[in-house]
Amino acid sequence: MAKNSSLKSTIAVSLTNYLDAGAIVAGASGLTLWQHYLGLTELHLGWLNFISANCLGAALGAIIGGFLADKYGRKFIYTYNLIVYMVGVLLVMCSVNFPMLLMGFLVTGISVGIGVPASWTYISESSEVNKRGRNICISQMSWGCGPMIILLLGMLFAPGGLLFNWVEAIGHAVGGADLSGDALNVFSSRVVFFSLFVVAFIAWNMQRKLEESGDWKATKEEAKAKGEDNGLIHAFGVLFSNRKAVKTVCFLAAIYLTWNLVASVMGFFQPHIYETAGGLSNEYANMLSCVGWAIVVAITFGISFIIDKVPHRLLYILGLLAALATWVVIIAGVNGMVGLWAFSILWGINGGISVQIFYALWGSELFPAKFRAGAQGLMFFIVRGLSAIWGLIFTSIYGENGEGFTVAAWCMIVLLLISLVVGVIGAPNTRGKSLAQITKERYGEDF
């Protein structure tokens, strides 16, 4: 692919991040509605988070998708994966019981996991040297736009929202004129998921027309010339037999895991937290979350102009300081709207300079092309899998009505401090270097 086309391809591939974050927040924005409709307990909600795009579903997909992208190419993922996503979304849209809803969340989550490692890898491999950070930021902006738009739709379609009359019309058309109460209200969530189906269909048509990554093709041609095995077992063997690669996996998994344990809870439970701990309506909770995501998009947009010009370590520190301040506000108390707004704004700033930006950037820079996507898939599997377990633990700490929120906040602060310290110590100096140059410096001529 010609390097001057990187912006166009980045936008097409970044829709994967929109659908990733959108799936998480679509579930979150309607979580209370599904809870009332199906009579779910907090444990049920924990299981939905556990197998969703937020956690286990994405973890399983990532370990598969990463190595598929290395073996069969990045384009292979873009040709088929979003079909799976659309099936998962349809299952959620049509759910009439908990098992069906659970399966929809799982299938959607697996698709998200398959797409994410290939997405970040493809963006870096198709970027100009001095635009790699910018393009990753564009991808991150898409990750922020997903929740912002989904929460806006959730607010408009929520019971009492400006467009709830549309929801009522759709609900009565599908479920009959007698449909009412929680069974009618949950149609607002079904409509939101339908919007994801539409975007997924558009994204699939764009992505399946992309050219294959030049880096991947060159690596495969070289491996074929040498007669190297390109199977999954061999790829794992090469990855784990290289000390530099193993250390890199540990570093990136550590900074992303500790941050993502916090972010995964925020992504899935934030509106629910506003409703239970803050006493807000579903509509107001979605609106407040939407503002936070708008801040994420605005901050990331600004960062995209400087990320390739300033030390990454400095931006990394600023983002985590904002994250820590968010949870300090929680401990100080969020008894009024001022506290809730401060909480939302600070977390939005953190999201705009998030650890995920640097994880995506460094994860695609610090591994050779032959197992670049596979290594990212492995790390994503570790992070989202442990996040799934943490989601279940969090519901126990948090309690039915948010009575354990302060204890949960202290847990979050400890996790963010770990991410800060490890990231500051291990931040690599890769600005202005090509992927080939970085690979040669870290692994030698053989890679």
PAVODREN-196784 format. One record per residue (C-alpha): residue number from 0; residue in three letters; chain; x, y, z. Coordinates in pm, 1 decimal, always signed. Each point is the difference from the previous one (the first is absolute). Last residue first. Layout:
BEGIN
   i  aa ch       c1       c2       c3
 NUM ALA  A        X        Y        Z
...
//
This chain:
BEGIN
   i  aa ch       c1       c2       c3
 446 PHE  A  +1398.1  -1054.5  +1197.9
 445 ASP  A   +341.7   -163.4    -45.5
 444 GLU  A   +178.9   +335.6    -27.8
 443 GLY  A    -17.7    +89.3   +368.2
 442 TYR  A   -290.3    -21.2   +242.3
 441 ARG  A    -32.1   +339.7   +170.7
 440 GLU  A   +194.4   +235.2   -228.7
 439 LYS  A   -105.8   -188.4   -315.7
 438 THR  A   -366.7     +2.3   +101.2
 437 ILE  A     +6.8   +372.6    +75.8
 436 GLN  A   +165.2    +73.4   -335.4
 435 ALA  A   -252.6   -211.6   -190.0
 434 LEU  A   -289.7   +168.7   +180.2
 433 SER  A   +141.3   +336.9   -105.9
 432 LYS  A   +138.5   +236.7   +262.2
 431 GLY  A   -113.1   +357.3    +65.4
 430 ARG  A   -124.2    -70.9   +352.5
 429 THR  A    +99.7   -343.3   +133.9
 428 ASN  A   +152.2    +79.9   +339.9
 427 PRO  A   -152.0   -264.5   +225.8
 426 ALA  A   -194.0    +64.7   +325.8
 425 GLY  A   +118.5   -258.7   +256.6
 424 ILE  A    +48.3   +199.0   +320.2
 423 VAL  A   -280.8   +249.8    -58.1
 422 GLY  A   -237.7   -275.0   -107.4
 421 VAL  A    +71.2   -223.2   +301.1
 420 VAL  A    -51.5   +289.6   +243.6
 419 LEU  A   -318.6   +132.9   -158.5
 418 SER  A   -164.7   -339.8    -52.1
 417 ILE  A    +70.6    -90.8   +363.3
 416 LEU  A   -146.5   +330.4   +115.7
 415 LEU  A   -311.5    -65.7   -209.1
 414 LEU  A    -56.4   -337.5   +167.9
 413 VAL  A    +40.9   +147.2   +350.2
 412 ILE  A   -242.5   +283.4    -80.1
 411 MET  A   -261.2   -243.7   -132.7
 410 CYS  A    +10.0   -210.1   +316.5
 409 TRP  A    -47.9   +318.7   +204.5
 408 ALA  A   -307.3    +82.0   -212.9
 407 ALA  A   -149.0   -345.8    +60.9
 406 VAL  A    +20.8    +59.2   +374.5
 405 THR  A   -180.9   +332.1    -50.1
 404 PHE  A   -268.3   -165.4   -218.9
 403 GLY  A    -95.5   -264.8   +253.3
 402 GLU  A   -355.0   +124.1    +64.8
 401 GLY  A    -69.3    +32.5   -372.2
 400 ASN  A   -354.3   -133.3    +10.8
 399 GLU  A    +40.8   -375.6    -54.8
 398 GLY  A   +360.9     -5.1   +116.0
 397 TYR  A   +313.8   +153.8   -148.1
 396 ILE  A   +237.9   -259.7   +143.0
 395 SER  A   -209.9   -291.3   -127.7
 394 THR  A    -57.9   +163.9   -338.8
 393 PHE  A   +372.9    +70.5    -22.0
 392 ILE  A    +90.3   -367.0    +46.0
 391 LEU  A   -210.5    -98.1   -301.5
 390 GLY  A   +154.1   +277.7   -211.7
 389 TRP  A   +345.4   -101.5   +124.4
 388 ILE  A    -45.6   -347.1   -150.1
 387 ALA  A    -87.6   +153.3   -336.3
 386 SER  A   +288.6   +245.2    +29.7
 385 LEU  A   +228.5   -300.2    +42.7
 384 GLY  A   -118.6   -132.4   -336.2
 383 ARG  A    +12.6   +346.9   -159.7
 382 VAL  A   +363.3    +48.1    +97.3
 381 ILE  A   +132.5   -348.9    -68.6
 380 PHE  A   -183.0    -34.7   -331.3
 379 PHE  A   +105.6   +351.0   -106.7
 378 MET  A   +358.2    -96.4    +76.3
 377 LEU  A    -24.8   -316.0   -211.5
 376 GLY  A   -172.3   +185.6   -282.8
 375 GLN  A   +272.1   +262.9     +6.2
 374 ALA  A   +264.9   -269.6    -26.1
 373 GLY  A   -190.9   -163.2   -286.8
 372 ALA  A    -34.7   +329.6   -186.1
 371 ARG  A   +375.5    +63.9     +2.2
 370 PHE  A   +108.5   -364.8    -43.7
 369 LYS  A   +179.4     +8.4   -337.9
 368 ALA  A    -12.6   +381.8    -11.0
 367 PRO  A   +260.1    +42.4   +275.0
 366 PHE  A   -121.5   +124.1   +341.2
 365 LEU  A    +59.5   +336.4   +172.6
 364 GLU  A   -186.2   +228.1   -238.9
 363 SER  A   -351.8   -146.7     -5.4
 362 GLY  A    -16.6    -41.9   +376.3
 361 TRP  A   +165.8   +339.6    +49.1
 360 LEU  A   -274.8   +184.9   -185.0
 359 ALA  A   -297.0   -201.7   +124.5
 358 TYR  A   +130.7     +0.0   +357.9
 357 PHE  A    +82.7   +367.7    -30.7
 356 ILE  A   -352.1    +94.3   -105.6
 355 GLN  A   -151.3   -246.9   +250.0
 354 VAL  A   +183.4   +171.7   +284.6
 353 SER  A   -236.6   +290.2    -52.3
 352 ILE  A    +66.3   +356.6   -104.1
 351 GLY  A   -362.3    +76.3   -100.3
 350 GLY  A   -134.8   -257.6   +242.4
 349 ASN  A   +179.3   +173.4   +286.5
 348 ILE  A   -162.7   +329.5    -93.9
 347 GLY  A   -341.0   -170.1    -11.7
 346 TRP  A    +62.9   -152.2   +342.4
 345 LEU  A    +60.5   +348.7   +131.8
 344 ILE  A   -319.0   +132.9   -158.2
 343 SER  A   -225.5   -281.5   +129.3
 342 PHE  A   +128.0    +10.5   +359.2
 341 ALA  A    -18.3   +379.6     +9.1
 340 TRP  A   -359.4    -18.9   -127.3
 339 LEU  A    -94.8   -257.0   +263.8
 338 GLY  A   +163.5   +203.1   +275.4
 337 VAL  A   -176.4   +319.7   -104.1
 336 MET  A   -329.2   -191.3    -31.5
 335 GLY  A     -4.7    -84.5   +367.0
 334 ASN  A    +98.3   -280.1   +237.1
 333 VAL  A   +309.9    -89.5   -193.8
 332 GLY  A   +243.3    -26.5   +289.1
 331 ALA  A   +370.3    +62.9    +67.7
 330 ILE  A    +59.3   -367.2    -82.4
 329 ILE  A   -169.8    +42.4   -335.7
 328 VAL  A   +193.5   +318.7    -73.6
 327 VAL  A   +321.9   -190.5    +72.1
 326 TRP  A   -123.3   -247.2   -259.3
 325 THR  A     +0.7   +254.9   -278.6
 324 ALA  A   +328.2   +155.8   +117.8
 323 LEU  A   +168.3   -337.4    -62.0
 322 ALA  A   -125.5     -6.9   -358.6
 321 ALA  A   +115.4   +359.0    -61.5
 320 LEU  A   +346.1    -91.0   +133.2
 319 LEU  A     -8.3   -302.8   -230.4
 318 GLY  A    -45.7   +211.7   -310.5
 317 LEU  A   +268.7   +250.7    +96.6
 316 ILE  A   +255.2   -276.9    +63.0
 315 TYR  A    -53.7   -161.0   -341.3
 314 LEU  A    +25.9   +336.9   -172.2
 313 LEU  A   +342.0    +57.2   +159.3
 312 ARG  A   +122.8   -354.5    -77.4
 311 HIS  A    -94.5    +39.2   -365.6
 310 PRO  A   +255.8   +276.8    -43.2
 309 VAL  A   -132.2   +266.6   -240.3
 308 LYS  A    -17.1    +16.1   -382.3
 307 ASP  A   -192.0   -307.3   -120.0
 306 ILE  A   -262.6    +46.6   +273.4
 305 ILE  A    -41.2   +370.4    -79.0
 304 PHE  A   -283.3    +36.3   -252.2
 303 SER  A   -181.7   -319.1   +108.1
 302 ILE  A     -7.4   +129.4   +359.8
 301 GLY  A   -253.4   +268.4    -95.5
 300 PHE  A   -236.6   -253.7   -157.7
 299 THR  A    +48.0   -226.6   +301.3
 298 ILE  A   -109.2   +282.7   +231.0
 297 ALA  A   -313.4    +73.9   -205.0
 296 VAL  A    -99.2   -368.1    -33.3
 295 VAL  A    +43.7    -70.0   +371.4
 294 ILE  A   -190.5   +319.4    +88.9
 293 ALA  A   -292.2   -119.9   -212.5
 292 TRP  A    +25.2   -328.1   +191.8
 291 GLY  A    -51.6   +180.0   +330.5
 290 VAL  A   -294.5   +193.2   -141.4
 289 CYS  A   -161.1   -328.5   -106.0
 288 SER  A    +42.8   -140.8   +351.2
 287 LEU  A   -192.5   +294.9   +140.6
 286 MET  A   -273.8    -41.1   -260.5
 285 ASN  A    -26.4   -374.8    +60.5
 284 ALA  A    -46.1    +57.0   +372.9
 283 TYR  A   -258.0   +272.2    -67.0
 282 GLU  A   -213.6   -233.2   -215.2
 281 ASN  A    +30.2   -296.5   +237.7
 280 SER  A   -105.3   +226.5   +288.1
 279 LEU  A   +260.3   +105.1   +256.0
 278 GLY  A    +33.9   -121.1   +360.4
 277 GLY  A   +375.6    +46.8     +3.0
 276 ALA  A    +97.4   -336.5   +148.2
 275 THR  A   -268.9   -201.3   -182.6
 274 GLU  A    -69.1   +193.0   -321.7
 273 TYR  A   +346.8   +148.9    -45.2
 272 ILE  A   +154.7   -340.3    +70.2
 271 HIS  A   -223.3   -163.2   -261.4
 270 PRO  A   +109.1   +264.6   -252.1
 269 GLN  A   +364.5    -80.3    +82.1
 268 PHE  A    -36.5   -381.2    +18.5
 267 PHE  A   +126.0   -122.8   -335.8
 266 GLY  A   +265.9   +249.6    -99.9
 265 MET  A    +93.2    +97.5   +354.4
 264 VAL  A    +53.4   -360.1   +107.1
 263 SER  A   +205.1    -66.1   -310.9
 262 ALA  A   +199.6   +318.5    +57.2
 261 VAL  A   +112.3    -98.4   +350.6
 260 LEU  A   +113.5   -351.6    -84.8
 259 ASN  A   +122.2   +154.3   -324.5
 258 TRP  A   +260.0   +216.4   +175.0
 257 THR  A   +153.8   -289.8   +192.8
 256 LEU  A    -20.1   -226.8   -302.3
 255 TYR  A   +142.0   +249.6   -248.0
 254 ILE  A   +313.6    +87.7   +197.3
 253 ALA  A    +70.9   -361.2    +98.2
 252 ALA  A    -86.7   -157.5   -336.9
 251 LEU  A   +234.5   +243.2   -173.0
 250 PHE  A   +292.4    -76.5   +230.2
 249 CYS  A    -55.1   -377.4    +13.4
 248 VAL  A    -40.2    -27.9   -378.5
 247 THR  A   +315.9   +208.0    -48.0
 246 LYS  A   +196.6   -223.3   +236.1
 245 VAL  A   -119.0   -305.6   -196.4
 244 ALA  A    +99.3   +158.8   -332.0
 243 LYS  A   +347.7    +91.0   +124.9
 242 ARG  A    +53.1   -350.3   +136.4
 241 ASN  A    -91.6   -170.5   -327.5
 240 SER  A   -111.5   -360.8    +47.7
 239 PHE  A   -353.1   +105.3    +89.3
 238 LEU  A    -73.5   +173.9   -330.1
 237 VAL  A   +175.5   -254.7   -219.5
 236 GLY  A   -184.4   -287.3   +164.8
 235 PHE  A   -337.1   +170.9    -20.0
 234 ALA  A    +53.7    +59.0   -371.9
 233 HIS  A   +108.4   -362.5    -46.4
 232 ILE  A   -317.5   -126.5   +166.3
 231 LEU  A   -214.7   +226.6   -219.5
 230 GLY  A   +157.2   -110.6   -328.0
 229 ASN  A   +239.2   +202.4   -215.7
 228 ASP  A   +280.0   -258.0    -27.0
 227 GLU  A   +304.5   +146.4   -173.0
 226 GLY  A   +110.2   -110.0   -347.6
 225 LYS  A   +244.0   +290.4    -31.2
 224 ALA  A   -168.1   +132.0   -314.8
 223 LYS  A   -340.3    -56.1   +158.7
 222 ALA  A   +101.1   +196.2   +309.5
 221 GLU  A   +123.2   +288.8   -215.6
 220 GLU  A   -321.3     +3.4   -201.6
 219 LYS  A   -204.2     -6.6   +321.0
 218 THR  A   +194.9   +289.2   +149.8
 217 ALA  A    -35.6   +210.1   -315.8
 216 LYS  A   -374.3    -66.1    -15.2
 215 TRP  A    -45.7    +94.9   +365.5
 214 ASP  A   +197.0   +324.0    -38.9
 213 GLY  A   -197.3    +93.6   -313.1
 212 SER  A   -329.4    -34.7   +185.2
 211 GLU  A   -274.2   -137.2   -227.0
 210 GLU  A   -209.9   +246.4   -194.3
 209 LEU  A   -332.1   +115.6   +143.7
 208 LYS  A   -327.2    -86.7   -177.1
 207 ARG  A   -123.1   -225.6   +284.2
 206 GLN  A    +37.2   +297.5   +233.7
 205 MET  A   -247.4   +234.8   -167.0
 204 ASN  A   -286.7   -248.0    -44.9
 203 TRP  A    +54.9   -131.9   +352.0
 202 ALA  A     -2.9   +355.0   +141.5
 201 ILE  A   -339.0    +74.9   -158.8
 200 PHE  A   -149.7   -324.2   +134.8
 199 ALA  A   +151.8    +61.7   +343.0
 198 VAL  A   -142.6   +353.9     +4.3
 197 VAL  A   -350.4   -135.6    -71.9
 196 PHE  A    +27.1   -274.7   +262.3
 195 LEU  A   +123.7   +254.0   +253.8
 194 SER  A   -311.3   +212.6    -63.0
 193 PHE  A   -210.4   -313.7    +59.5
 192 PHE  A   +159.5    -27.3   +342.8
 191 VAL  A   -140.3   +343.0    +87.2
 190 VAL  A   -345.4   -105.5   -120.9
 189 ARG  A     +7.0   -309.4   +224.2
 188 SER  A    +98.3   +218.2   +295.1
 187 SER  A   -303.7   +227.6    -52.2
 186 PHE  A   -207.4   -317.0    -44.1
 185 VAL  A    +67.9    -69.7   +367.3
 184 ASN  A   -270.2   +253.4    +93.2
 183 LEU  A   -276.6   -201.6   -165.8
 182 ALA  A    +61.3   -320.9   +193.5
 181 ASP  A    +62.9   +206.1   +314.3
 180 GLY  A   -346.5   +153.6    -11.6
 179 SER  A   -217.7    -49.1   -306.0
 178 LEU  A    -81.5   -222.7   -297.8
 177 ASP  A   -375.5    -10.5    -58.0
 176 ALA  A    +23.5   +138.8   -354.9
 175 GLY  A   +212.4   -290.6   -115.1
 174 GLY  A   +360.6   -104.8    +47.1
 173 VAL  A   +158.4   +106.7   -328.3
 172 ALA  A   -214.6   +297.6   -105.3
 171 HIS  A    -67.4    +91.5   +363.3
 170 GLY  A   +371.2     +5.1    +77.5
 169 ILE  A    +84.7   +198.7   -312.8
 168 ALA  A   -264.0   +264.4    +78.3
 167 GLU  A   +104.7    +14.3   +365.5
 166 VAL  A   +363.8    +41.7   -100.4
 165 TRP  A    -92.4   +286.2   -231.1
 164 ASN  A   -193.4   +160.9   +288.2
 163 PHE  A   +318.5    -35.4   +202.0
 162 LEU  A   +164.5   +260.2   -221.8
 161 LEU  A    +33.2   +286.5   +248.8
 160 GLY  A    +73.3   -230.3   +291.7
 159 GLY  A   -256.3    -99.0   +263.3
 158 PRO  A    +94.1   -366.2    -28.3
 157 ALA  A   +340.8     +5.2   -171.0
 156 PHE  A    +14.7    +60.3   -378.1
 155 LEU  A   +168.4   +342.1    +17.6
 154 MET  A   +232.9    -96.8   +286.6
 153 GLY  A    +95.5   -333.5   -154.8
 152 LEU  A    +61.6   +172.9   -331.9
 151 LEU  A   +235.0   +243.2   +173.5
 150 LEU  A   +158.6   -290.8   +185.5
 149 ILE  A    +61.2   -181.7   -329.0
 148 ILE  A   +144.3   +312.9   -160.2
 147 MET  A   +244.3    +72.1   +282.7
 146 PRO  A    +77.0   -368.1    +57.8
 145 GLY  A   +103.4    -54.4   -362.5
 144 CYS  A   +164.6   +340.1    -44.2
 143 GLY  A   +259.0    -84.0   +267.1
 142 TRP  A   +126.7   -316.9   -171.5
 141 SER  A     -8.4   +194.0   -326.1
 140 MET  A   +219.7   +259.6   +165.5
 139 GLN  A   +232.8   -285.3   +100.8
 138 SER  A    +36.8   -103.0   -363.1
 137 ILE  A    +74.3   +359.8    -88.3
 136 CYS  A   +256.1     -2.9   +282.5
 135 ILE  A   +161.1   -311.1   -153.2
 134 ASN  A    +20.8   +193.1   -325.4
 133 ARG  A   +170.7   +295.0   +165.0
 132 GLY  A   +250.6   -224.9   +175.3
 131 ARG  A    +96.4   -163.5   -329.1
 130 LYS  A    +16.0   +327.3   -193.5
 129 ASN  A   +373.8    +72.4     +6.9
 128 VAL  A    +96.4   -346.7   -123.6
 127 GLU  A   -276.7     -9.3   -261.4
 126 SER  A   -278.6   -240.3    +89.3
 125 SER  A   -107.8   -326.6   -167.5
 124 GLU  A   +174.8   -232.5   +246.0
 123 SER  A   -116.5   +202.9   +300.1
 122 ILE  A   -365.7     -1.9   -106.0
 121 TYR  A     +9.8   -368.4    -94.1
 120 THR  A   +136.7   -102.6   +340.7
 119 TRP  A   -252.0   +208.9   +193.6
 118 SER  A   -289.9   -152.0   -195.0
 117 ALA  A   +131.5   -355.6    -12.5
 116 PRO  A    +21.6     -4.8   +379.5
 115 VAL  A   -356.4   +147.8    +30.9
 114 GLY  A   -193.0   -210.5   -249.4
 113 ILE  A     -5.1   -344.4   +159.1
 112 GLY  A    -78.3   +145.9   +342.1
 111 VAL  A   -297.1   +196.6   -130.9
 110 SER  A   -133.3   -311.6   -172.7
 109 ILE  A    +26.3   -199.1   +322.3
 108 GLY  A   -183.3   +275.8   +188.1
 107 THR  A   -289.7     +4.2   -244.9
 106 VAL  A    -35.0   -378.0    +31.7
 105 LEU  A    +11.3    +19.3   +381.8
 104 PHE  A   -243.6   +292.5    +35.2
 103 GLY  A   -249.4   -175.7   -226.9
 102 MET  A    +39.8   -324.6   +193.3
 101 LEU  A    -71.8   +175.8   +330.4
 100 LEU  A   -310.3   +168.4   -142.5
  99 MET  A   -126.9   -336.3   -123.3
  98 PRO  A    +73.7   -163.7   +335.2
  97 PHE  A   -175.4   +289.0   +185.1
  96 ASN  A   -332.0    -10.4   -184.2
  95 VAL  A   -184.3   +182.9   -280.8
  94 SER  A   +301.4   +108.9   -203.7
  93 CYS  A    -64.3   +123.6   -355.9
  92 MET  A   +235.8   +298.4     +3.7
  91 VAL  A   +261.4   -195.0   +193.4
  90 LEU  A     -0.2   -283.3   -253.8
  89 LEU  A    +13.4   +249.8   -286.3
  88 VAL  A   +308.2   +160.2   +155.4
  87 GLY  A   +174.5   -336.8    +14.5
  86 VAL  A    -80.8    -79.7   -364.6
  85 MET  A   +127.6   +343.4   -105.1
  84 TYR  A   +330.3    -59.3   +180.3
  83 VAL  A    +46.3   -336.8   -172.1
  82 ILE  A    -43.3   +170.1   -338.7
  81 LEU  A   +249.8   +257.4   +127.1
  80 ASN  A   +271.2   -265.2     +2.3
  79 TYR  A     -9.4   -125.6   -357.7
  78 THR  A   +192.9   +218.2   -245.9
  77 TYR  A   +168.1   +223.6   +256.3
  76 ILE  A   +164.1   -293.5   +174.2
  75 PHE  A   +131.5   -145.7   -326.3
  74 LYS  A   +132.6   +345.9    -91.6
  73 ARG  A   +244.6    -11.5   +291.8
  72 GLY  A   +161.7   -314.1   -136.8
  71 TYR  A    -44.8   -375.6    +16.8
  70 LYS  A   +260.3   -100.1   +260.1
  69 ASP  A    +65.3   +328.0   +184.4
  68 ALA  A   -364.6   +111.6     -9.0
  67 LEU  A   -114.6   -347.0   +108.1
  66 PHE  A   +247.9    +25.7   +289.1
  65 GLY  A   -150.3   +321.9   +129.3
  64 GLY  A   -357.4   -101.8    -71.9
  63 ILE  A     -1.8   -315.0   +209.9
  62 ILE  A   +162.2   +143.1   +313.7
  61 ALA  A   -203.2   +317.0    -51.1
  60 GLY  A   -336.1   -172.2    -38.6
  59 LEU  A    +32.4   -185.1   +328.8
  58 ALA  A    +93.8   +320.2   +183.3
  57 ALA  A   -274.0   +200.2   -172.8
  56 GLY  A   -263.1   -241.8   +124.4
  55 LEU  A   +165.0    -15.1   +343.1
  54 CYS  A     +6.2   +373.7    +75.9
  53 ASN  A   -161.3   +318.3   -126.7
  52 ALA  A   -130.4   -149.5   -321.8
  51 SER  A   -215.9   -212.7   +229.9
  50 ILE  A    +47.6   -325.5   +193.4
  49 PHE  A    +71.5   +143.8   +347.3
  48 ASN  A   -206.5   +318.1    -45.6
  47 LEU  A   -314.2   -207.4    -57.1
  46 TRP  A   +106.3   -222.4   +289.3
  45 GLY  A    +28.3   +300.7   +232.8
  44 LEU  A   -344.0   +117.0   -106.0
  43 HIS  A   -141.0   -340.5    +91.6
  42 LEU  A   +169.6    +27.0   +338.7
  41 GLU  A   -154.4   +345.1    +50.3
  40 THR  A   -337.7   -170.8    -45.2
  39 LEU  A   -205.6    -16.9   -318.8
  38 GLY  A   -380.1    +19.3    -16.3
  37 LEU  A     -6.6    -28.6   -380.3
  36 TYR  A   -159.1   +337.9    -75.6
  35 HIS  A   +132.2   +177.5   +310.0
  34 GLN  A   +360.5   -109.4    -51.0
  33 TRP  A    -23.4    +56.3   -375.4
  32 LEU  A   -101.8   +362.6    +67.1
  31 THR  A   +270.0    +39.9   +266.7
  30 LEU  A   +267.3   -113.8   -245.1
  29 GLY  A   -119.6   +218.7   -285.1
  28 SER  A   +291.0   +244.0     -4.0
  27 ALA  A   +243.9   -272.6   +105.0
  26 GLY  A    -81.9   -239.6   -281.5
  25 ALA  A    +30.3   +275.4   -257.3
  24 VAL  A   +316.1   +106.2   +185.4
  23 ILE  A   +185.9   -324.0    -58.6
  22 ALA  A   -123.0    -44.9   -356.4
  21 GLY  A    +87.9   +361.0    -86.9
  20 ALA  A   +350.0    -40.4   +141.1
  19 ASP  A    +74.1   -286.6   -236.2
  18 LEU  A   -212.5   +131.6   -289.8
  17 TYR  A   +179.8   +334.4     +2.1
  16 ASN  A   +330.6   -186.0    +34.5
  15 THR  A    -78.4   -204.1   -311.9
  14 LEU  A    -96.2   +326.2   -173.7
  13 SER  A   +368.4    +81.1    +32.8
  12 VAL  A    +77.1   -229.8   -294.2
  11 ALA  A   -182.9   +222.0   -249.3
  10 ILE  A   +138.4   +322.4   +149.8
   9 THR  A   +353.4   -138.5     +2.3
   8 SER  A    -32.4   -113.4   -363.0
   7 LYS  A    -84.8   +352.9   -110.1
   6 LEU  A   +270.6   +159.6   +213.6
   5 SER  A   +263.8   -248.3   -113.7
   4 SER  A    -49.1    +67.4   -370.7
   3 ASN  A   +328.1   +190.0    -32.0
   2 LYS  A   +179.2   -315.3   +114.8
   1 ALA  A    -96.1   -189.8   -311.1
   0 MET  A   -124.4   -346.8    +86.0
//
